[in-house]
């Protein structure tokens, strides 16, 4: 069992042996990875790897783990830090984006120096699962219909006539049963079943097997047809939403069309564009928690234009909208792109600026901010890297509107809340 770790945009070569040092996979691995990419593109419309020369693959901006039978490829984000730290930070970003509590009682030290992101996230999942199991499996009232000797619940007249006209000793009953055999528990059990064949850590294998034993009275779900639309939480189960979200991530990483075998057909990949957006948004909410400031993620959604028939066109979906008493203070949009200090305007794309101009105009926001990942070539981190005034003073008066550019240093995630607070404070101070 081998593990090959690469960063975004690094190349994976095809050779005679699986070799992590040279980033080489065998021809068999190559065929499996080819099928994995095809299956991923079929399901999600995009491939996590590009084809390179001489049967090589180039990792794109998807991070996580791809299983190649008994061997695995781990793709890590391009962050200047030691591999173990990058792996730890990536796991923390995923957990934060999913609203998983990394500091819940009993979790302890989640990362191991020799384990992949998959193993770290599985350990996090197991610890949260144990916390739930110790409090008792979720129980819900489920509607049932049975033919009984005594009345239970309500008599089903139609069923009684259909089934028991010649059996006066039987009653067709409709009743509610308080049961742990419900969809929430079935989904959690499904995730345990998916993970058990792919994890390598003996500790994770033991925890998964023991947790499965706790769910032995819960029915198995058909993994290909889980009714996600029906997976609703209520006041008593809302705290399980992050756990269910992670379970869904694991289940949807399964792909039996790729391979057959105990360690086959599993990917755990995250689009860094989406992950960076979700992570920064989650941290932004924590920064403003307990204040009068409201933070909206992915909205409110407005349209930029109207069609001749009066319908709306070109929907806008800003990443982060910060408001005070219903008045928009600024809009922030994340971009998982590496700025280049050697380029004109640090390589900020004109398309990104056009997008922010649309946000500023449509939402009447006095300030819009582009957030990029920081890296060493950019030098010392600053709350505001660049600032541009929009040529529209006639709209908002003499002050006009501004586009700010800042970066987020992800090498030490403990500093990210302070970075965002400083960046947002800089934005608000320019509005005074």
ABEGO torsion letter per residue (X at the ends): XBBBBBBBGBBBBBBABBBAAAGBBBAAAAAAAAAAAAAAAAAAGBBABBBBBGGBBBBBABBEBBBBEABBBBBBBBBBBBAAAAAAAAAAAAAAAAGBBAABBGAEBABBAABBAAAAAAAAAAAAAAAAAAAEBBBBBBBBBBBBABBBEBBBAAAAAAAAAABAABBBBBBBBBBABBAAAAAAAAAAAAAAAABABAAAAAAAAAAAAAAAABBBBBAAABBAAABBBBAAAAAAAAAAAAAAAAAAABBAAABBEAABGBBBBBBAAAAAAAAAAAAAAAAABGBABBBBBGOBBBBABBBAAGBBBGBBBBABBBBBGGBBABBBBBBBBBBBAABBGGGBBAAAAAAAAAAAAAAGBABBBBBBBBBAAAEBBBABABBBBBBAAAAAEAAEBBBBBBBBBAABAAAAAAAAAAAAAAAAAAAX
